[in-house]
Amino acid sequence: MASSDVQWIGGRHLLLRPAGSEAAPSLAAAMGGGGVFCGAALTRCLLANFWMHLGAMLVRRDVTRRAGGFAPGLFYGEDVLFMARLSVLAPLHWLDTDLYAWRRAGAGLTAASARLGVRSMAMHEVAARDPLLRGFTRELRWARYSALKGLAVNNLRAGRRAAATRFALRAFAQDPREGRDLWRFAALWLRGGEAHRYSLAEPFALKDNR
């Protein structure tokens, strides 16, 4: 395809941790291939998890403007929302190579106590009102459910057992059919265990107590 037709390109990113680098989860693996990703399948994938870093992508200015840029007032998830909007407007041309290295250590918003609070869920409320994402109600509901479980397990890791329980109960209230997940959380709360059986959210070490 001629370069003038390409509106959005992206690729893999690495996670740089104190113990060394590791590959981040691959969007290509989630999409079942490589090349050009587009349509509802791409939007669903981007809403479900964090597959691509902003530093590993390039977007034409006019498409960025059509997507509305970043939603104001969001502390977390503004990048996920932006990419979901982009996916409705333009195909993603995937480069199967490492384009960015993300240092995942030290203090910052990704390891701050604010990430354990309800404010980190604001992106889901904004996305639910977004005209571009009007056809993805089910996916947004599932993304919110997954985010609530992530808050539950990370609050538990931080020793905030009461807050962890509240988030787990909110997740269950959103989808009471998932009773097995609630039992898995109860097992974590009582005696520890394998957190990934309850939530696939990235674990993080709390760096402040604000």
N, C-alpha and C positions, 0 to 999 in steps of 0.2 A: 504494500500500500504506500502511496506517495506520502512523504512526510507532512505535506500541507493538510492531509486528511486526519492526521493523528492529533487528538485533542488532549489525551491523558495517557501518561506512561507511568509505570511503577515497577518495583522489583523487591527482592528480598532485603531483610535487614538482619544484622547480628546483634546479640545481646552481650555487652561487655560486663562481666561480673568480676569480683575480686579473685575468684578461683580460675578465671579464664573466660574466653569467649564461647558462645554457643549460638547455634542457628535458632532464629525465632520460628514459630509455627508458619508454615508456608501456605500462602493463598492458593498457589498452583495445586498443592495437594488437596486443599479443601474443595477446589473447583473441579478436581479430577482431570487435570491436564495443564497445558500452557498455551501461549499465543495470545489471542484476544478474548477477553471476558466481557460479557455484556448482558443486559436484560435483567429480569426479575431474579434469576439465580444469583447473580453477582450482588444485587442489593440485599437479598436474604443472607448471604454469606457475610457481608460486611456488617450487618446489624447484629449478627450472632456472636461475633468475637472480634478481637483486635488482630487483624491479619497483616496490616501494612502500616509502616511509619510514614509520617509526613515528609521526613527527610529522604525517603526512598521513592519519591514521586515528583512528577513535573506536570503542571496543568496549564493550558492556555488561559490567558487572562480573561477572554470573553466568556469561557465556560465557568471560570471561578465567579465571575459577576452574576451569571445566570443562576448559579447554585446559591447565591446569596452570601458567599463568604462564610465566616465563622459566626455562629449564633452568639450574641452578646450575653454576658452574665453567667456563662458556664465556666466552672473550674475544672470539670472532668468531662470527657466524652465529646468535646466540641470537635475533635479531629474525626472521631467515628461518625458523627452526624454529618460532617462536611463530606466525607468520602461516600456515605450512603446517598446523599443528594447528588453528588457527581455521577454515581453509577446509574441514576435515572436519566441523566442528560447525555452521557458520552460513554463509548466503550473504553475499557481499560486495556491498553497494550502492555502486556506483561513481559518484563525482561528477567529471565531466570538466572539472575546473578546478584551478588551482594552489592547493594548500593549505599548502605548506611550502617553505621555502628552506633548503637544506643547504649550509653553507659548506665548500668542499673545498679548504682551504689551511691551512698551518701545521702544527705538530706535533700529534700525537694518535695514538690507536690505529690509525686508518685509514692512517697514514703511518709507522708504527713498524716496526722490524726484526722484531718478534715476528710481524708479519703474513706474513713470508716463511718462517716455520718450520712444522714439522709440527703444532704446537699449534693452528694456525688451521684444521686439518682436523677438530678434535674434534667439531664439530657433526654431521658426517656419521655418526660412530659412535653418537652419542646418538640421532639420528633413526632409524637402523637398528634400534634397540631399542625405539622408541616404539610402543606398541600402536595409537595413532591412525593411524600411518603404515604399518601392517603390509602393506597392499595395494599399496605403492608401491616395492617392492624394485628394480624396473628403473629407475625414475626416480631413486632415490637412488644407484644405481650410476653412472648417467650424470652426475649432479650431482657425485659424487666424482671421476669422470674429468675433468670440466671444471675442477674446482677444482685438481686436480693440474697440469693444463696451465697454469692461471693462475699457480700458484706457480713453475712452471718459467720462464715468460716474464718474470715480475716479478723473480725472482732474477737472471735474465740481465741485465735492465735495470740492476740494482743492482751489477753486476759480480761477482756470486757464481756464477761459471760452473760450479764443481763441484757446488754445491747445485742449480743449475738443471738440470744433467744428471741428477742423481739423481731429481728430481721428474719429469722427462720420461720416464725409464725406468720409474718406478713407474706412470705413466699408461699407458704401452705395455703393461706387465705386466698391468694390469687389463683391458685390451682389446687383445690382439695383432692383432685384425682391422684396427685403425686404424694400419697401418704408414705410410700417407701422412702422418699427423700427425707421426710421429717423424721422417720425412725433412724435413718443414717446420721442425721444431725444429732439426735438424742444420744446415739452411741458415742459420737465424738465428744459431746458435752460431758458424758458420764465417765468415760474411760479412755478417751483418745482413740486413735485408729487412723485409717487411710482417708485423709481429707478429700482426695481426688474422687472417691466414690460418691461424695456428696456434691462437690463443686469443682469445676475446672478453672476457677479464677486464679490468677497469678498470686502466689503468696508474697507478702512483703514484710520486712521488719520495720516496726514503727520507729521513726527518728525524732519525734517530738511529742510533747504531752499537751499541746495547746488545744 
